[in-house]
Amino acid sequence: MKAEQRSHSQASFAIPFHRIAERRTTIFGVKESGYVSAQTVLVHIGCHGCRIRNCWNTERQIKEYEVPTPKSRPHDPALAPDGSLWYTGQGANKLGRLDPKTGEFKEYPLKTPNSGPHGLVADKDGNIWFTAISGGYVGKLDPKTGEIAEYRPSDGTEIDPHTPVFDHNGILWFTNEETNYIGRLDPKTGKMILAKSPTPHAVPYGIVVTQENVPFFCEFGTNKLASIEPNTMKIREYTLPAANARPRRIALAPDDTIYYTDYARGYLGHFDPASGKLLKEWTSPGGVDSEPYGIAATKDGEVWYSESGVKPNTLVKFDPKSESFSTEPIPSGGGVVRNMVATPDRRLYLACSGVNKVAVVELNRSGDRYGDRTIPVLPNP
């Protein structure tokens, strides 16, 4: 076991509080024992100074794990009912499972070559459903047997499934990036129905299901969000005010509103599905070229996302109550965090595609506030 440590005394908190960062790094684990090397980093806030209100000393633990197969390009993560982290190994044509308690991995090769596994989601029984963007099918993996079932349109329509999500009735919905469809798959019957976006080249991308059981998704090729009525399959589009907006990923907040990352403009947006209107948007801490990407919301309403245009990639926290941001670098650099998922016990699962790692972020806070100074949030120009 090798350990490298760098620590500061509590007196270090006297330095300018908008750029405080303490890290302790430990490298551990060997592949021979069935564990893959991981990097643990404890971070005492790295704030976006001009936007922080009530800056807190927060300690977050980021564990990064190198996946077993080189050049796997882990694309998306998912949470299974047993708490395990699953990911799509897009470059390796595999699905992978990490047990965060032990650091142990297990990989599942796909039966169709060059499937290009992209997104994935677990059902209540622990089966893993995934989108094969290159193979043109939706797959289901039974982890107990390793058996894989593949689902395609019965009429032979070409699809390129992108991101999947289950609704409250157990129906699987999925976006199709270049073929411009929203898909509906009934796991009980295997029946697949497709609806075309009204806008050509809309590039349906990230997708969530609201508490009202309505799928909402980003149209990354446009400045629009959209929803699909589950019974009629009718798509309704919502045009965002900025013509150059490009919403990419999306997260559902506890109040049933939506946050999305505007990749092209470097913004975080807040949208109300009930009224169909944009509530507010904020410039991301990294600025207009920050390329915000993967996003998730926790049960307490915090919004987390990654800036992929910042090197190293950053993990950004947004507090909706104070409209304040804090940021910290991802230790490995991130290599573009394309998606993330929040767990019920205040963790984040990340896929760091360009560095062949997945990550677990512990979000529990500790420590005291850095003094009593408050910096107001600056309005957008």
Buried (B, 14 or more C-beta within 10 A) or exposed (E): EEEEEEEBEEEEBEEEBBEBBBBBBBEBBEEEEEBBBBBBBBBBBBBBBEBBBBBBBBBBBBBBBBBBBEEBBBBBBBBBEEEBBBBBBBBBBBBBBBBBEEBBBBBBBBBBEEBBBBBBBBBEEBBBBBBBBBBBBBBBBBBEEEEBBBBBBEEEBEBBBBBBBBBEEEBBBBBBBBBBBBBBBBBEEBEBBBBBBBBEEBBBBBBBBBEEEBBBBBBBBBBBBBBBEBEEBEBEBBBBEBEEBBBBBBBBBEEEBBBBBBBBBBBBBBBBBEEEEBEEBBBBBBEEEBBBBBBBBBEEBBBBBBBBBBEBBBBBBBBBEBBBBBBBBBBBBBBBBBBBBBBEEBBBBBBBBBBBBBBBBBBEEEEEEBEEEEBEBEEEE
